[in-house]
């Protein structure tokens, strides 16, 4: 386990998480910000990318598991993402739609922010969110982040405007 909150445990994903990840990433409504559901191969590539991140950085997107029943309900963690021409540290999150609107995303995202600042000693952390993804924008705002920049990413043949929400580590200023 990497992080524990009141209701959640965040841990590295393992190959056995593929089914739970498919349930999340193969749901059209959940994946609207990505222009639709992922195929099995895309979910497998996503999972494999996390293993590579764990190896390279020591972190990545982690499995979010409910303490009460040990069920994986989503993923949340810290990744290095390209933003324009630089790599930035980002908190990302994606949850099974059955668990939306219950405060799990903000609980996990706040814990990841704390981890980034206290353990990784990051100067700042961001969340990069598509302009149409209002729910994720609300999580970023509740996590104390503010929009500092915009950029249009090209993904799956679509130009997608994104906002970069940022919060600075006040302990490092």
N, C-alpha and C positions, 0 to 999 in steps of 0.2 A: 504494500500500500504506500502511495506517495503522499496523499492528502486525505484527511478525515474532517468532515464537517458534522453538524448536528444529525443530518439524515443520510449523508452520502459518504462513500469511499471512492477515491480516485486512484486507479492503479494502471500500470501498463497493460495495454491490450495484449491478448494472446491469440494464437490461431483459433482456439475454440470460440472466440468472440465473433467469428465470421457470420454466424446465423443472426445474432442480435444486430450486428452492423447492417446486414442485408435488410432486416426488418425496418431499419431507420432509412437507409439510403436508397431503398427500392420503392419508397412511398412517394408518389408524385407530389402530393401536397407538402410533405416535409421538404422535398428537394426543389421547390419552386425557384429558389434563389440561384440554383445551379442549372436552371433550364430543364428540369425533369429528373426522373429516377435514373439510377445507375444500373448498369448490367452487372452480372456476377463478376466479370473480369475487372470492371472498374472498381468495384468494392474490394476485390482482392488486391488490386494495385494500391488503393487507398490504405488498406491495412498494412501492406508491405512497406509503404512509405513511412508509416509510423514506426515500424521496427527499425528502419534505417535512421530515423530521427533519434530514437532512443540511443542507438549506438553512437551516432555522431555528436549529439548535443547533451545527451543525458535526460532529455525530455522530448515531448511531442504531445499529440492528442492522447489523452488517457481515457480509459473506460470509466464511465460514471455508473456506480453500482449503488442500489438502494440497500442501506444497512438492514432494513427489516426483513428482506427476503433474498438478498444477495443477487438480485436481478440487474443486468446491465440495461440502463434506460437511456443512455446517450453517451456522448463523448465530449470532453472539455479538456483543454490543456493549453500548452504554450508551444508555439512553433515559430520558426524563422521564415518570414515571407518576403518576397520581393515587393517593394513599393517603389514604383518608378525605377530609379537606378540604384536603390540601396536595399539592403536586407534589414528588416525591422522585426522586433520581437512582438508577437501577437498572441492574444488570448482568443481562441476559437471555441465554438460550441455548436453542437448539433444534437438534438434530442428526439427520441421516439415521440411521435405526435400524441400518443396516449398519455404522455406525461407533461404536456404543455400546460401552461397557466397554473402551475402549482409551486412556482418559485424555485424549482430545481436549477434552472439555468443561471439565475443570479447567484444562488448559493454556491454553485461550483465556480462561476466566473470570479466572484469575490475571493474565494479561496486560492484560485490561480494567481490573481493579482498579488495577494499577500505572499505567495510562494515566490513569484518573480522578484518582488522587492526584498524580501527577507532572506531567501535562500540563494537566489541567483544574483542578487545585488544589482538588478537592472536599474538604469537611470529613468527609464520610462517604459511603458507597455501600451500597446494599442489593440484595437479590434478593427479589422477591415471588413466593412459591411456594404452589401449591395444597396443601392438607393431605394429599392422596392421592399426591402426586408425590415419592415417597421418593428416587428417583435424583437429582432436582434439589436436594432438600434436602441430600443427601450432598455434592453439588458445593459448595453454599454453605458447609457446615461445613468442608470441606477448604480453602475459600477464606478461612477464618478468621472467618466470620460467625456470629453468634448471633441466635436469635429474640428480638425485642424487643416484638413486637406481633402481634395477630391481627385479622382483619376478614373479614366475609363479603361477597364480591362477587357480584353477580347478573349472569350471563352465559349467553347462549343458553337462557334460561328456567330456569336452575338456580341455586340458592344454593350458592356454592362457598366454603367457609372457606379463607382464605389466611394464611400466616405471612409476616412481614417480617423477613428476616435482615439484620443490619446489621454493618458494620465501620467504625470511625472511622479517620481519617487521623492516626496517632500523630505524624507530623511537624508537624501543625498545632496540636497541643495544648500 
